[in-house]
Every structure is written in structure tokens, then in C-alpha cells.
Amino acid sequence: GDVAPAYWQALLKLGKIDQLEGLLKKATSSADRPASAAALVMRGDIIRSTANGDHAKLRLALRDGYLRVAMMYRDPPCRRERQEALLKAAEVFNEIGQASRAETLRREAKSI
């Protein structure tokens, strides 16, 4: 539900990554597409939180989290999660010096 992403954020901030990963695994394998999409966004957040400017890790956050949601969760029930994924992907593209891609994703997020 809507409470899970807030709880996941709290676990991430507390550094309880193992516990968080277990919850995300359950969510991504559930039939609840919005929950699965939210879990993938959080997976991107986890990877990004450990990147410390490492472009390879930032690209992994894009691939395994944000862009996966942007591409695979286009159905209306996942609108909010897809928009969040696009905006977070735009932030990462800015971090790795690809401002034009970032702007394209921001425009796409606004059009949803």
C-alpha cells in the first residue's frame, strides 16, 4: 500500500539494507504492479545511496531501478511510481553529466 514506500525510506535512512531488500523482493514478486514498481524505485534509491559519485553504480541505479519502472510500468495504476522513477532518473543523469537526457525525462514525467 501507500505506507510501504515510507517505511522502506525509513529503513534505508537507518541503514537496514538487508531487511529492506527482503521486503523489496516480496513486493517485486507480488501481483500488485504499483507495489512492484515502487519496490524497483526503492532498489534504485538503495544503489544510488551507496554510489558516492561512482558513475558505474549510478548507471546501475538507472538500469535496475528507475529506467526499468519507466519502461515496464506504463499502465495507469503505476502512473505515480513511473513519474517518480522518471524524475529520479533525471537527477541521476544530471549527476553523471547528461543534462539533455535529464531534461527529456523531466518533460516526459510532466506529461504523464
C-alpha positions as CSV (number, residue, x, y, z in Angstrom):
1,G,0.0,0.0,0.0
2,D,0.9,3.6,0.3
3,V,2.6,3.1,3.7
4,A,5.2,0.7,2.4
5,P,7.4,3.2,0.5
6,A,7.6,5.5,3.5
7,Y,8.6,2.5,5.7
8,W,11.2,1.5,3.1
9,Q,12.6,5.0,3.1
10,A,12.9,4.9,6.9
11,L,14.8,1.5,6.7
12,L,17.1,3.0,4.0
13,K,17.9,6.0,6.2
14,L,18.5,3.7,9.2
15,G,20.9,1.6,7.1
16,K,18.8,-1.6,7.5
17,I,19.5,-2.7,3.9
18,D,19.2,-6.4,4.4
19,Q,15.7,-6.1,6.0
20,L,14.8,-3.6,3.2
21,E,16.0,-6.0,0.4
22,G,13.8,-8.8,1.8
23,L,10.7,-6.6,1.8
24,L,11.5,-5.3,-1.7
25,K,11.9,-8.9,-3.0
26,K,8.4,-9.7,-1.8
27,A,7.0,-6.6,-3.3
28,T,8.6,-7.1,-6.7
29,S,7.3,-10.6,-6.9
30,S,3.8,-9.7,-5.9
31,A,0.9,-9.3,-8.4
32,D,0.4,-5.7,-7.2
33,R,2.0,-3.8,-10.0
34,P,2.2,-0.4,-8.3
35,A,3.9,-2.1,-5.3
36,S,6.3,-3.8,-7.6
37,A,7.1,-0.5,-9.3
38,A,7.6,1.3,-6.0
39,A,9.9,-1.5,-4.9
40,L,12.0,-1.1,-8.0
41,V,12.2,2.6,-7.5
42,M,13.4,1.9,-4.0
43,R,16.0,-0.5,-5.3
44,G,17.4,2.3,-7.4
45,D,17.4,4.5,-4.3
46,I,19.4,1.9,-2.4
47,I,22.0,1.6,-5.2
48,R,22.2,5.4,-5.5
49,S,22.7,5.9,-1.8
50,T,25.9,3.9,-1.9
51,A,27.2,5.3,-5.2
52,N,29.1,8.3,-3.7
53,G,29.6,9.7,-7.2
54,D,30.6,6.4,-8.8
55,H,29.2,6.6,-12.3
56,A,29.0,2.8,-12.7
57,K,26.8,2.5,-9.6
58,L,24.7,5.4,-10.7
59,R,24.1,3.7,-14.1
60,L,23.2,0.5,-12.2
61,A,20.6,2.5,-10.2
62,L,19.2,3.7,-13.6
63,R,19.1,0.3,-15.1
64,D,17.9,-1.9,-12.2
65,G,15.6,0.7,-10.7
66,Y,14.4,3.9,-12.3
67,L,14.5,3.1,-16.1
68,R,13.1,-0.4,-15.5
69,V,10.0,1.2,-14.0
70,A,9.8,3.9,-16.7
71,M,9.9,1.3,-19.5
72,M,7.9,-1.6,-18.0
73,Y,5.2,0.1,-15.9
74,R,3.3,2.3,-18.3
75,D,-0.1,1.2,-17.2
76,P,-2.4,3.8,-15.5
77,P,-2.3,2.2,-12.0
78,C,1.5,2.8,-11.9
79,R,1.4,6.4,-13.0
80,R,2.7,7.9,-9.8
81,E,5.6,5.4,-9.5
82,R,6.5,5.9,-13.1
83,Q,6.6,9.6,-12.7
84,E,8.8,9.3,-9.6
85,A,11.1,6.9,-11.5
86,L,11.5,9.3,-14.4
87,L,12.3,12.3,-12.1
88,K,14.8,10.3,-10.1
89,A,16.4,9.0,-13.3
90,A,16.6,12.7,-14.5
91,E,18.5,13.5,-11.2
92,V,21.0,10.7,-11.9
93,F,21.5,11.7,-15.5
94,N,22.4,15.2,-14.2
95,E,24.8,13.7,-11.7
96,I,26.6,11.8,-14.5
97,G,26.7,14.9,-16.7
98,Q,24.0,14.1,-19.2
99,A,21.8,17.1,-18.8
100,S,19.9,16.7,-22.1
101,R,18.8,13.2,-21.2
102,A,17.7,14.5,-17.8
103,E,15.6,17.3,-19.4
104,T,14.0,14.8,-21.7
105,L,13.0,12.6,-18.8
106,R,11.7,15.6,-16.8
107,R,9.5,16.6,-19.7
108,E,8.2,13.0,-20.0
109,A,7.4,12.9,-16.3
110,K,5.4,16.2,-16.6
111,S,3.4,14.8,-19.5
112,I,2.2,11.7,-17.5
